[in-house]
Amino acid sequence: MNKKLLIIDDDVAICRTLQIHFSSQNFQVKLAHDAEQGLLSAIEFKPQIIILDIRMPGKSGLDVLPDLKSNLADSHIIMITAFHDMESTIAAMQQGADEYIHKPIDLNELDKAVSIAIKTCDLKRKDIMQLPEITVTDGKKRMVGSSKAMRDVFKTIGLVAKTPTTILITGESGTGKEMAARAIHVSGNDPEGPFIAINCAAMAENLIESELFGHTKGSFTGAIANQIGKFELANGGSIFLDEVGELTPATQAKLLRVLQEREYSPLGSKEIKKTTARVISATNRDLLAEIQQRNFREDLYYRLQIINIQMPPLRYRREELPTLVNALLVQINQQMHKHVTKITTEVMALFKQYHWPGNVRELENMLTKAVALCQSNVLTINLFPQLDVKSSTTNAVEGVDMIMADKEEWSLQDIEREHVANVLKQTNWHKGKVCEILGVSRPRLQRLIVQYSLEKTSSNSPKI
């Protein structure tokens, strides 16, 4: 490919230096020393790369940038300036610049920017992944998938959605448990009724009962007025109890009464209230193991999971990644008012190798960040610096296999302790990352640390 580069800068010395530098890399280089001359040269020369100074006599680089983008939509524009002001940087990126580099120019930084731009220009049709078409037009999140595991999920939802039975949705963090709960609700008998979601792990222990059942004025310090609980708000619809395994024993007992008798009392009140809300709960914990450890009531477990829906982790449905990526891109583009519709085969290949400890939520976050930073309609590998298939998340899982191979006589608790200790060590006790890798909440992680008497031996202070 004939590589063409145009430099638009009123500093003749810089132009000449860059011309020599890039000519030695087999670029065909042209120079222009003001904005108007630069625009004419660009239209005639049709360069893949334009290095554009911001401050020049007459029109500035920012003034000519829209005309350059309009006439050369496929050209990559790298802005350079000696002025380090925030406003110019923001304006340049909003108007379509691909990179922004300060003077004095670091040639390594400039070479990296040019290399990324050329690699994008060199993309051939075979390098672009043809994504399956998705007919989503309203921007709402929907579950997609054609694997047997996901077909089973869809079939179960279809069979039970119009029945009043309680449903427990299980699966790792980020697998789409709340989306499944919403699908059950909108497919049920009262799709227009309220859908009230509450994260049980995010609530303080002394407030969870109040949130669920309400309270009366003066029932506890800070209760300055009566408050309606989530169960009352959910009447005629559904209440979704996310991370239900985090409920305290006292709240578990009250929830059991609601499921058995369909009634409850607000905190500080003797009034009996009835609920018509359908209860859907979710957890990423093994509730049977929690029952064995006396952390969860067995009678409540069987009340919650009359129907159990297991959400498969993303690493078990990698063949669905193209469909998932496109469905997420449709939603992300609508939210961000962008039109990023393609992805390179290189990125998709790495997606299919990656372990996805955060599952679909991690994929969505990764794509959202990439779309926000993308200057074209193609997602390329440079937009995914965090994508490392040999990351600690994968190594942590491989570490369990090694432990099991070496310690065949170990119990499940022995393996769990070793795995938790291993992940804590690899992340330097970064509890946010540990929770993401293990698929547990912060309270659950803290209980595991106490249960297994784990201590940080490094002198470095732990990260939060």
N, C-alpha and C positions, 0 to 999 in steps of 0.2 A: 504494500500500500504506500502511495506517495504521501509522505507526511508533510503537511503545510502548517506553518506557524506565522502569525502576524503579531508584531509588537507595536503598540500605539503608546508612545511616551514622548514628552517634549525634552527629556534629558537624553541628549545625543550619546553621551558616554555610556549610559546604561544600555541604550539600544544596541550600540556596537558590541558591548561586552556580551550581552545575551545572544546577539546574532552569531558571534564566534562560538559561544558555548553550545548552542543548539545545532548549528551547522555541523559541528564535530559529531553530533548524534544522528546525522543523516536527515535532518529536517531541511526543508526548503523554507527559508526565512525571508519575510518582507518587513520593512520598517515604515512607520508613519509617525509624524511628530505633532499632529493635532487631531482633534476628534473628527472633523469633517473629512480630512484627507484619509483618516483611518477607516471611516465608513465606506468611502469610495473604493479604497484598496480592498476592503473585506468583501464587498459585493463582486468585485472583479476577480480576486484571488481565490475566494471560497476556502479559507483555511479551516482545518479541524480545530485548531487552538488559537485563541486570541488572548494575548497578555495586554491588559488595558490599565493605564495609569488613571487615577481619579482626578488629580489636580493638574490641569493644563490650561494654557491661555485660550480664551474663547470658551467654547463648550467644554464642560468637564466630562470625565469618563462616565459619571452617573447620567449626564444629559444624553449621551449617545448610546448608552446601554440598551434602552428599549428599541431603538432603531436597529441595532446590531442583532438583537434577539428576533425582531420581526423579519429581517431579511435573511438571517442565517440561523434558523431554528436548531439545526444540528451541530452548530459550532459550540465549543466549550470555552467559556470566558473566565479568565483568571484575573481578578482585580489586584492591582498593587498600589500602595500609597505610603507616603512618609508620615501621614497624619493618622494618629491612632484614636480617632473619635468613634464612639459607639454608634452615633447616628448614621455615619457613612457606611459602616459595616452592615447595619441592619437594612439600610436602603438598598445596598448592592445585592444582598442575598435575596431580598424580596422581589427585586426586579429581574432575577434570573441568573445572577453570577454563580459560577460553580465553585469558586474558591476565592479567598480574600487573604492576601499576603502583604505583610508590612515591610517597608524599607528600613534599614538596609536589607536587601534580599538575601535570604539563606538559600543558596543554590540547591542544597539537598531537599529543602522543603518545596522549592519550586519544581525540581525534577520529579518529586513524588506526585505533585498535583498534575503535572503534564502526563506522567505515566498512567495515572488513573484515567485521565480524560482520553488518552489515545486508546487505552484498552477498551473503553466503552465505545469509542468510534469504530474499533475493529470488530465489534460483535457482528457475527454473521447470522443468517437466519437459523442455522443449525444450533447456534449457541443460545437461542431463546426458547424457553419452555412454553409449549402450547398448553395452556391451562384449560380444564374443562369449563364449559359455559355454565353459569349459574344465573337463574332467572329470579334474582332478589332485587326488588326495586324500592322497597319502603325503608331500607336501612336498619330494620330490626334484626337482632341476633337470632339465628336459628341453628339448630343442630343439623349437621350434614354428615353423611357417611354411607358407604355401601358395604362395609365389612359385615361379616356374620354377627359379630358382637354388637355393632350399632343397629343392624336390622332387628336383632332380638330386643334391644332397648325400645325401638320404635313400635314393634309389635306389642310389647308389654304395655306401653303407654296407651296404645289404641284399645287394648282389652280392658284396662282398669280405669281410664280417665273418667268415664261416666258413672262409676260406682263410688260410694262414699267412703270406701275403705282407706285406712291410713297406709302410707307408703314410706318406706325408708330407702333413700338413695345413697349408695356407698361408692367409694372410689377415691383415688388419690386427689390431692389438691390440684385444682386447675383442669379437671376432666370435664367440667360442664354440668355439675350437679344442680346448680340453680337454674340453668337453662332447661334441664330436664323437668324440674319442678314447675317452671312456667309453662312448659309444653303440656304438662298434665292439666294445669289449671285452664289454659285456653281451649283445651280439647274436651273439657268437662261440661257439666250441665249448666254451669253459671260462669261462662267465660267473661262476662261483663262485670262480674262481682269483684270485690277487692282481692288483690294478691299482696299479702303483708309478709315481708321477709325480715327476719331478725338473725343476726350473727351471735350465737350464744357465746362464742369464744371472745368476742370483742367487748362484752359487757362485764362490768365489775360485779363480783359475787353478790354484793349488797344491793344491787340495782336490778338484777335480772328478773326477780319475781315481780317487782314493780312494773317493769317493761312488759312482761307477759300478761299480768293480771290486773294491772292498775293499782292505785292506792288512794287513800283518803287523806284529806288535809290533816297534818299533825301526826301521821302514822309513824314517821321517823324524822330525824333531824334533816331539815331542808325540804320537807314536804309541805310547801306553803299553799298548796291548792290540791283539789281532787284531780286525779289524772286517769284517763281512760287507758286500759291496757290493750296490747296488740290483739289478744283474742277477741275483744269486743269490736275492735276496728275491722277484724277479718270476718265478722258475721256475714253470711251470704256469699262467702268466697273461700279463699284458702289462706292458711298461715304456713309459712315455710320456716322451719327451725334449722338453720344451718349450724353445723358443728354441735349437734345435739349431745354428743358425747362429753362436752365440756360442762354440762349442767351440774350444779351442786346436788348432793343427796336430798336436801330439803326441797329444792325445786323439782327434782325428779319425782318426789312423792306427790307434789301438787299436780304435776303434769299427768301422772298416772290417774289421778282422780278425774281430771278433765276427760281423758280418753275413755275411762270406764263409765262415768256418770254424765258426761257432757255438761258439767257445771264446775264453778269455781267461785272463790271469794276474793275481792280486791284486798290488798295488804291493808290491815288496820280496820277492816269492815267485817261485819257478820252477815252482810247481804249475800244471798246466793244468786249468782248470775248464770244464765244458760248460754251456751255457744253453739252455733250452727256451722262454724268454720271447719273446713276439711284440713286435717293435719298432714303435712308432708315434711319429713325431716331428712337430714343428710349428715354424713360424717365421713371423715377420712381415717377414722380409727377402727381398730378391730374390737367391736363391742363385746364379742364373746370372750376375748382375752381380758377386757376390762371387767367383765362379770366375774371371771376367775380371780381377779385381783381385788374384787369387792369395790371397784370404782363406779360400777354401773348396775342398776337394778335389773335383775333377770325378768321380772314381771313386766317392767316398762319396755324392755327390749322386744318382747314378744307382742306387746301391744303396738309398738311403732312399726314393726316389720311384718305386718300381715302380708304385705307385698314388698318384696325387695328388688330393687333395680340396681344392677352393678354397672357402673360407668367404666369402660375400658381405658387404660392409659394410652397415651398417644404412641408410645414406642411399640405397642402391639397392633397398631393400625397405620403403620407408616405408608402403606400403599394408598391411603386416602389423602396423603399430604397435598397433592396437586389440587384436589377438590376443596380441601380445607383452606388452602392458601387463597384460592380464588374467591371463595365465599367471604373470607375475612377482608380481602382487598376491596371487595364491593362495599362492605360496611365502612371500612376505614376511609376510602375515597369519598364517600358521601359525607362523612363527618368532617373531613379536612378540606373538602371542595378541591380535590385533586383528581388526576386521571392516570394513576400508576396501575397498569394492567398486565405487565409482563414481568417475568423473572428469568434469570439465566439458568441454563442447565447445570452450571457449576454450583450455583446456590442450592438448587433443588437436590443435587447429589449430596451435598453436605447436610441438608435438612434430613435426608433419609438415613444418614449415618449417625446423627446426633441422638443422644439418649432422651432428651426432653424431660428433665426432672419436674419442670413446671407445667408439663402437658400443654393443652390447647391454650391456656391462659398465657403461658410463656411464648408460644408461637404468635399469639395476637399482639403481645407487647413488643416482640421483636419486629414484627411487620409494621406496627404503628410507628415505631422510632425510625425505621428505614424509609417509610413513605414520607414522613415529615422532613427527612434530610435529602430525599431523592429529587434531583433536578431534571429528570427525564421521565419517560413512562416505563422504564425498565429498572428492576431492582438487581443491582450487581453486587459482587462479593465484597467490595470495599465498604458497603453499607452495613455489613454484618461482622464487625471486628470481634464481637463476643462469641462468634460461632466457632467453637473449638471442640471437635469430636473427641479430643483426648483430655477434656477438662476434668476437673476434680469430681464433678458429678458422676461422670462415667467411671472414673477410677474408684470412686466410693462404692459403686455397685460391684465392680470387679473385685474390690477388696473383700466383699462378703463371700464371693465364690471362693477366694483363696482361703478365707477363714474356715469355710465349711469343708474344703478339701483337706485342710490340715488338722481340723478338730472334729472328726466325725462323731465323737462321743458327746459333743457339746449339746446343751439344751437350747431351746428357742430363746430363752432369756439370756443365755451366755452369748449367743450370736447377736441378739439385739444390743446388749451392752457394748460388745466389741465394735459393732457398726456405728452406734451413736458416738462412741469415743473416737473412732477413726474420722468421722465427718467433722466433729468438733475440732480435732487436731488439724485436719487439712484446711479448714476455713479460718484457723486461728481464733476459734470461738466467736466467729461472726454469727450471732444467733439468727439474724434474718436469713442468711444464706443456708444455715443449718435447717431451719424450718422448711425452707423451699425444697431442699434436697430430700429431707426425710418425709415431707408431706404431712407435717404436724403443726399444730398451733403453738404459740409461745407458752401458754400455760402447760400444755402437754410436754413440751421440751423441758421446761423447768422441773416437772415432776420426774421425768426420766433421769435428769441430772442428779436429783436428790435420791431417787430410788436406787441408782447404781453408784452413788457416792463418787461421781466424776468431779475431778478438780483440774483447773488449768495450771499446768506446771511451768509454762513460759513466763518470763519476767515481763513480757509486753502486756499492756492493759487490754482487756477484751474490747472488741468492737461491738457496737449496738446497732 
